[in-house]
C-alpha cells in the first residue's frame, strides 16, 4: 500500500514496517522506517527536520497517536540519519533515543556536528539540507551495546556494532522479518539502481572514518545472517541476494586500490570502477548511463577514499 505524506510517498511493507521518504535533497534519496510491535512503534533513522511533516502526516494517516512512538533509533549520527533526533524527542513525549555509545554525546550536544557540516556546505545550504538541529535531552538518551536487544511491544530488535562507514554505526536485526536495518553499511541502492540484471548496491564511503577492510567484514557479517530483507536508508527495502554482498565487497577492494590517486584522476578512476561493477548486471551503454546518475554519490565516495589515503600516508 502506498499513501502520501506531505507530498512524498510512504510505503507499507510486509511485517508491520512503513518506509517514509525523508524529504532529503529529492524524493527517493533517503528514508526512515516506522516499525510496529503490538501498538507501540519505533523509528529507525530520523531523516532531518524537513522530514517531520511527512512523519506527522503518516502517523495521522495510519491512525497512530504520538504517545505510541516509544523509540527513536538512528543507525549512526550522520545528519541525514540522525538530524531530527532531538526534534522528535520534543515532538513525541514518551519517546527514548537509542544510539551507539560513540554517538550519544554528539546528539546531546550537536554543536560539533553542526559546525562540521556548515564548514562543508556553508550556512545557507546547511539549513536547506538539514533545518534545525535540536539537542537531545541527556536523560532521554540510552546507548545500545553490541548485541544488545530491546523490545517494541514484544517485537525484538538487536543492535550490532559494525565498522567501516563510521565508528558510531550499528545495524538493527529484526527477527520478525529476518531483516537488517542497515543504515549505510550495505551501501546505496536507489530505485533506479534496481536493474534488470539485479539490484546494484554502491558503497557509501564518505569521510572521515572510511575503513575498507572493516567495511568488507561488516558486509560479510550482515550476509552471514542470511537475511530475507535489507532495509536501506538510501533507499527502501531490498530483497537480499548473496551476489549483492560479493559485488559490494569487490567494489570496496577496488576503492582501496584507488587510494594513491587524487583529484580528477581519482574521479575518473572511480567512475570507471563503478561502470565495471555495473557491467556485471547490465550492458556497457546502460552502465555508463546509470553511473552518470550517481555523480553526487561518487563525489562523496571520492572524498572518503582521499581521506583514507591521507590517513595512511600520515601514519607511515
Secondary structure as UniProt FT lines:
FT   STRAND          2..5
FT   TURN            6..7
FT   STRAND          8..13
FT   TURN            14..16
FT   STRAND          17..21
FT   TURN            27..28
FT   STRAND          31..37
FT   TURN            38..39
FT   STRAND          40..44
FT   HELIX           49..51
FT   HELIX           52..62
FT   HELIX           66..68
FT   STRAND          69..73
FT   HELIX           79..82
FT   TURN            83..84
FT   HELIX           85..91
FT   TURN            93..94
FT   STRAND          96..100
FT   TURN            101..103
FT   HELIX           104..108
FT   HELIX           111..121
FT   HELIX           123..130
FT   HELIX           138..140
FT   STRAND          141..144
FT   TURN            146..147
FT   STRAND          149..152
FT   TURN            153..154
FT   STRAND          155..161
FT   TURN            167..168
FT   STRAND          170..174
FT   TURN            175..178
FT   STRAND          179..183
FT   TURN            184..186
FT   HELIX           191..193
FT   STRAND          194..195
FT   TURN            196..197
FT   STRAND          198..199
FT   TURN            207..208
FT   HELIX           212..224
FT   STRAND          229..232
FT   TURN            233..235
FT   STRAND          236..239
FT   HELIX           242..257
FT   TURN            258..260
FT   HELIX           263..278
FT   TURN            279..281
FT   HELIX           284..292
FT   TURN            293..294
FT   HELIX           295..315
//
